[in-house]
Amino acid sequence: MSGAGRGVTPGGEPEARQDESAASAEPGHARSATADSAEAPGPAAASAEAGSKAETGSKTEASGPPEDGDGAADAPPDGKAASGGPKPASRRARRKRSFWREFPILVVVALLLAVVIKTYAIQAFFIPSGSMENTLEINDRVLVNKIVYDVRGIHRGDIVVFNGDGSWDPGTAPTDTNFVVKFGQGFASMFGFGRPGDILIKRVIGLPGDKVACCDAEGRVTVNGVPLTEQSYLYPGDAPSEIRFNIVVPSGRLWVMGDHRLISDDARDHLGDPGGGTIPENAVIGRAFVIIWPLSRWRILPIPSTFEQPKLNAAAAAAPPPAQDTAGLLSARLEPSSPALPLALGFAAAVPVTWLQRRARLRLAHRRAARRPADRPPADRPPSA
């Protein structure tokens, strides 16, 4: 009698009381009923024992180890923690500690992404002079696309940023470097170390093999005998050129000019230099494609329609004229902008990367913990007979 009582579930109590009243009403049968119960347990006792085991198993599962960040969904509505579960205050403390553990990872990832973006993809430059007015004005900030010429060639009319060392200016001509060297140079330049070179910005007028000349009967610059209509981007009041020239652009080089022709120090003023005033294609850093600052000046920098003429693709040959005087001209040298933009882009890219890796790590930990109770029986479960 007492052994059956320990395994009774709440739904089995009325039946047990009825058995007790029946036993008191018929004393003659009590001894035999007791003997029968001792030999074989009845259905009610078996169900009570099964219910007790199920309740013990559910309690064992409820007291299992809580998951990081997943316990809040299983919390009772009254705010009290379940048996063995973490308190709300401890969950908040754990999340706070988790954030400070993740923060250094976020900073490192953001810094690496910022260097990669600045070195290989996009860089901001500051315009310090007026040789590209009115297309680019003093104090404008432009974004330069460094990967565009990996997927397409340089086009006439592109505004390009290039290194003038070894062509227009004294110094060693730039050479192609490998991925690791470029990364190191980009990392150093972001924090003001190293010398980026004599960085200039101009508009491409002639490609390799083009015959570029000035001027025709109407005073216009011609490319392969086709006159350019340049009023849409020239500085108001400027003539296309006051210097006469006639050159065939050598292979692997470019003929570039400023938009403020009256004060621009460009290819026309370096006709006596190696390459006849042209610059090497491998000196090009990228294409300026948008003005980002000031906001009132924000706009895309498209290729003018005059460079879309089909006849420009014809080529001819001619000899270069003598060099010209270059005193008092502006070269439109650029200065790299502050690292704020690449760092901001790096943090913007690092946040989702860090969040995704954290979610993947928590999901993996949750799956491991979910498999653990099924692989190992609870310690308080009685051994099977």
N, C-alpha and C positions, 0 to 999 in steps of 0.2 A: 504493500500500500504506500509506504513511504517512498520506495524506489520509483514508482510510477508518478508520484507527485512532482519530483524534481524535473521531469521532462514534459510537463503539461504546458501547452500553449494557452494564451488567454481565451481562445475560442473553445477550449476543452473543459473548462471548470464546471459548467452546468451539468455535463454528463457525469463528471466525477461525483458531484453531490447526489445525483439521483442514484448512483450505485451505492453510496453510503447509506441512504435512506432505505433502499431495498434490502441491504444487508442487515440493518437493524430490525426490519419488519420480519424477516425470516432467519432467525438465529440458527436454525438447523442447517441451512445451506451455506453459512458463512465459512465454515472450515473447509468444505470442499472447494468453494470459489477461490479461497485463498491458496489452496494447494494448486488449483489449475493455473492461477495467475503466476505462481512461482515457477511452474514448469514451462509455460509458453506465454509470452506477452501478447495481449490482445491488439486489435487494430488501432484502438485509440492510443494505446501506449506507444505503438510503433510510429504513428503520425506525430505524436508529441515529441518523441526522440528526434525524428527527422527535422521537425520545426526548430528544435533546440540547436541542432547542428547548423541549419541554415542561418539562424540568428547569429551564432558564433562566427560563421564565415563572413557574414555581412559586416559584423563589428570589426573583424580582422582587416577587411578591405577598407573600411572607413578610417582605420588608424594607420593606413599606409603612408609612405613619404609624400609630402605635397610637392607639386611641380612649381618651378619658378615662373611666376606670372600667370599660372593657370588656376590658382586656388580661388581667385575672386569670383569666377563663374559658378563655383560649387558652394559658395557661402550661404548660410541661411538668411532669409529675408529680414529677420529681426536684428541682424548685425552681429550675432554671437557666432563664434567659430565652432565648427563641428568638432567631435571628439578626435583629438590628435592633430587637428589642422592648425595652421598658423593664425595668429591674431592679426586683425587689420593693421594695427600699428607696426607689427613686425614685417608685414608685406610691404608697407610703405618704406620702411627702413631698408629692406632688401632691394627694392626698386631704386632707391636713392644710391645705395652702394653700387648697384649694377650700372647706373648712369655714369658714375665717376670712374668705373672700370672701363667703360666703353669710350669715354671722352678722349683719352690719349690716342686710341686707335683712330677716332674720327679726325683728330688733328693731323696725324701722320698721313692718313689716306688723302686728306684735303691738300696737304702740302705737296705730296707726290703728284696728284692730279693737276695741281696748279702749274707745276714745273712742266709736266707733259703738255698741257694745253698751250702754255706760253712758248715752248720750244718747238713744237711740231704742228700746232693747229692755228691758234689765233693770238695775236699780240696787239696791244694798244700803243699808239705813238702820238707824240705831241708835236704840233706844227709850230716852229719858232720864227719863221720868216714868211714873206709875202710873195715868193716867186711862183706860187701856184694859185694866186688870187685870180678871180673871185671863187674859183672852185673850192679851194681850201684857204681859209683865212688864218691869221695868226691866233694861236691859242686853241685852235680846233684840236679835238682828239679823234683819231681815226682808228678803226679796226683793220688789221691786215690779215688776210687769209693766206696761211703758209702752205696749205695742202692743195690749193686749187690747181697749181701747175704740175702736180703729180697725176692729175686725171685729165687735164687738157693742156694744150700749148698756150703760149703767150699770144694775145690778140692785139692788133693795132687799136689804139684808143684806151687800153688798160692804163690805170694809174698804178705804177709799180714802185715798191720800196726796194732799194738795192744798196750794196756796199760799194762805195766809190774808191776804196783802197786799190791801188795798182792800176787804175784806169785814169780817172780824173785827178786823183790825189796821190801823193807819195805814200808808199807803204807796200806791203805784200798783198798780192792779189788773193782773194778768198779761194779756198780749195774745198772740195767736198770732204766731209768728215763722217765717220761712222755714227751709229745710233748712240753709243755710250759717250763719245766725246761731245756730241751735241747736247746730250742730257746734262753733262757736267758743266758745259758752258752756259746753258740756260739756267741751271741752279745758281751758278755764281753771279750771273748778271741780274737775277731777280733781287739779290740782296746787295747790289752795288759793287760787286767784285768783277775784275777783268775789264777789258775794253771791247765794246761791241763792234767797233769799226766806224768808219765815216759813213753813216747811214743817210741816204738821200731819197727824195721822192720826185718823180717826174711822170710825164705821160709818154707812152710808147707811140712813136710816129711811124717808124720803119722797122720791118722784120728782116732777118737774114735774106740777102739776095735782092731786097727792094732798092730801087733807085729813088732817092729822096733829093729834092732840089727846091730852090727858091731863087728867084720867084718867076711866075709866069707873067704874061702881059698885064694881068689884073692884080699883080702883087701877091698871089696866093702860093702857098706851099703845095708842091705836087709830089705824089707817090706813084711811081711807075707811069708818069705822064698824066695822072688823074688829079685834078685840083681838089683840095680839101676845103669844105665850107666850115670854118672854125668859129664863127661868131657865137655859137651857143655856149662855148666854154672859154674863149679868150677874154682877157681882162678888157673892160669897155675902153675903147679908144686906142687899143694896141693894134699895130700892124702885125700880120702873120710873122714877119721877120724883117729886120733892117739890115741883116747880114745875108749876103748871097752865098749859097753853097750848092754843091752838086756832088753827091757821093753814092756809091753802091755799098750797101751795108754788108760787111764781110760775114762769112759763115760763123754761126755761133755767137753773133753779137747783135745789139739793138741800137736804134737811133731814138733818143728820148729828148723831149723838150718840155719846158715849163709852160704854164698857161698864161703867166704874166710875162709875155715875151720881151718887154722893154727892159726888165730888170733881172730876168732869169739867166743864171749861169748854167748852161746846158750843153748839149752836144755841139752846137754851133761854135762855142767858144773854146773847144778842145780839139779842133781839127788837126793841130800839129802833134797831138799826143798819140801814143801807140793805139792803133785801131781807128785813127782818123776821127776821134771824138765819140766813137761808139763805146758801149759797155758790154762786158761778157754776160751771156745769158745766165751762167752759173753764179753771177753776183747778185741775181734777183732773190730777194728774201720772200716776197709775196705780193699780193694785190690788195691795195686799199679799196674796200668795197662799201664802207659806210662811215658817216660822221656820227659819233655818239655823244659828243659834248662840244659846246653847250646844247641843251635840249632844244633851244629855239633854232639851232642849225641842223638838227637831226635829219638826215636824208641818205638814200642810197646813192652810190656813185656809179652810174651806168656808163656803157660805152656809147659815145655820140654816134648818131646815125650816119654821119659822113664816112665813117670807117666801114660801113656795111656795103659799100659799092663793089660789085663783082669785078670791075675792071682793075681793082687794086692788086689782084693776084698776078697780073702780068709783070715780068721782070725785065730790066735792061741794065746796061753797064756804062759807067762813066768814070772819069778821074776826079779826085778831090781837089778843091781849091786851096789856096794858101791859108795859113792860120790867121785868126782875127784877134784884136785886142780884147782882153777879158777883165779889165779894171772896173771895179765898182759894181759888179754883178752879184746877185744872190743865188746861192746854190741850193736853198731849201733843205738844209741838213735837218735831220729829225733827231729827236731825243726820245728814248723809250719812256713810256708813261710809268706811273707808280705801279708797284705790284698789287695794288688793291683789287684791280679787275681780275687778274688770273687767280688770286687767292679767293675772291668771292665765287668765281666759277668753280674753283676746286672744292670749296665747301658745299656749294650747291650740288655738285656731283657726288661728294663723299657721303652726304646724309642718306640718300637712298641706298647706297652701297653698304654702309654700315648697318642700316636697319634690316636689309635683306639677309646679311650674314648672321645677325642676331636672331632673327626669326627662324632661320634654318637651324641654328644651333639649339634653340629652345624646342623646336619641333622634334629634332632628333633625340633630345633628352627625354621628351614626353613619351616618345615611342618606346624607348628603352625601359622607362619606368612602367609603362603599361604592360609590357611583356614579363616583367619581373615577378608579380604575384602568380601568374599562371605557371611559370617554370618552377617555383619553389613553394610548397604548401606552407600554410601558416604554422607557427610554432605551437600554438595552443590547440590545434586540431587534433582530436584523439586518433590514435592509430586504428586502422581498419582491422577487423577481426580476421 
